[in-house]
Amino acid sequence: MSGGGGAADLLARHRAVLPSWLTLNYEQPIEIAAGKGCRVIDGEGNEYLDFFAGILTNMLGYGVPEVTEAIAAQADTGVLHTSTLYLIRSQVELAERIAELSGIPDAKVFFTSSGTEANEAALLLTTSARRSNQVLALRNSYHGRSYAAMGVTGNRGWSPSSFSPVDVSYVMNGYRYRSPFGHLSDADYCRAAADDLRDVLLTTTSGDVACMIAEPVQGVGGFVVPPTGFFRALKDVLDEHGIPFVSDEVQTGWGRTGDTFWGISAHGVVPDAMTFAKGLGNGLSIGGVVARADLMDGLTANSISTFGGNPLSTRGALATLDYLLHHDLQANARAVGRRLLDGLREIARTVPLVGEVRGAGLMIGIELVEPGTRVPDPAAAARAMEETRRRGLLIGKGGLHGNVLRVAPPLTLGADEADEGLDILRAALLAATDPTAEGSTPA
């Protein structure tokens, strides 16, 4: 069956042939049919300002000529795919660029088709190198939907099975808002995390740990930003034991956090490996691992990547990276992100539903609670999602309790667009505070 039909018809067809656990946003899910800049149009002709960018993937926005022209030029050659059994010029060029940008000495790069697959590859490299299946991860983490990646995910809402090929010990994260140590100073909080890591190593592992994997800012976990120096404190402990550190930069890479090109750099840490994906392809399927050469070269069997690093994705990724660097979008993320963060914190003063606003660059979380408490309010987050959509703004949602609104627009977002989004968020949050108010969307 094929053809047209509206959103309701498409939703019925979706439910008939796709898994029930495949999450859809909104009570009435929408089809994104077209886009330009930071705006998209759904299948019914409604226009939205996009503050979620395909889960942080459409990093430059939509319809960027430099990227679409690079993709078209590669398509015109007739070669969309060759596999890694052949030399791929754009793959080599992209690997050279990423290795240099990574800051990892003597780095090598392996390309995959997604962030999940990138994290799987990083786990394979480190467990093989250390001859151990023991892995350290952070509570409230998310690393993907595959077997091992799910195994190191410390968020029950995204980890449906206890079966795993890795033996995981979870350590303290940087989620200060709900931490029993949240009252501590930054320095004391970091010391507490390091002490916890030492205790976990001593009590729940046999010592020969393969790696620690962590997101510098927890994405699905609700855009949790740890205190500066948090990962420096953890890395010092890992170095005492010779344990490699893998930074999951799938959401934080490419300057999105504003102050640094990689999220982990804000903590003065150069990891042993980094995983990346999402924004690099501006919508194309590409991910990968950049790691020390000894880690990358440590596998003792042959391997390939059928789709990883294919000519179409790598040519588009090179154009995306060129555009990002030429237009200094990291600086834009820092400036416009600060504008959004300041505006949202001002809104929070008059909206008791907002428990905390936190963020780094264009990666901002708005945690909603029952007014006057810290009790999570996922129903209010659902109402706020509906209210923003109804007013022409797309955002995301996450957090352990599903009560955190996630704001992560393209890095090309302008100041006027930021202000437009803030106006919508203010109105939506006020409407979500009082679901009985005229014009609000019922819960």
Number of C-alpha atoms within 10 A of each C-alpha: 3 5 5 8 10 11 16 12 10 16 16 10 13 13 11 10 8 9 9 10 6 8 7 11 15 13 11 10 12 20 14 16 12 14 18 11 16 24 22 22 19 15 15 12 12 14 19 20 26 29 25 23 28 21 21 28 23 23 28 27 25 22 15 16 10 13 23 15 14 20 21 13 14 18 14 10 8 8 11 15 16 15 16 18 10 7 11 16 13 19 24 13 13 19 23 14 14 19 19 14 14 20 16 19 13 11 23 22 23 20 28 26 21 21 26 24 26 29 32 22 21 27 23 18 23 28 21 16 19 18 12 17 18 22 23 24 24 22 22 25 28 27 30 23 16 14 16 22 24 27 24 30 25 22 20 16 16 18 20 11 10 8 12 14 13 20 18 21 21 19 20 19 25 25 21 17 15 10 13 9 17 14 11 14 11 16 13 14 22 25 17 17 20 23 16 16 21 17 13 16 20 11 11 13 16 10 13 17 25 26 27 25 26 25 28 28 26 26 26 25 27 30 31 27 23 21 17 16 20 27 28 19 22 21 23 13 17 20 11 9 14 15 21 22 24 26 28 30 25 30 28 31 25 26 23 30 28 27 17 20 19 26 26 28 18 19 18 14 20 19 22 21 28 29 31 29 32 27 31 27 25 27 22 20 24 28 27 27 32 29 27 19 16 14 22 21 12 14 14 8 5 5 9 11 14 15 19 24 29 25 24 25 28 30 23 28 27 22 23 24 20 14 16 19 13 9 11 14 23 22 20 21 27 20 18 23 28 18 17 22 24 14 17 22 16 13 20 19 11 11 17 17 26 26 22 16 20 19 23 23 26 31 30 27 29 27 28 29 22 17 15 10 10 16 14 21 20 22 16 26 28 22 23 30 26 24 26 24 21 16 17 17 24 27 24 22 26 21 25 19 16 21 24 32 25 27 27 30 31 28 32 21 25 15 15 10 17 19 15 13 23 19 15 20 22 20 17 23 24 20 22 27 22 15 16 12 12 8 9 20 20 14 14
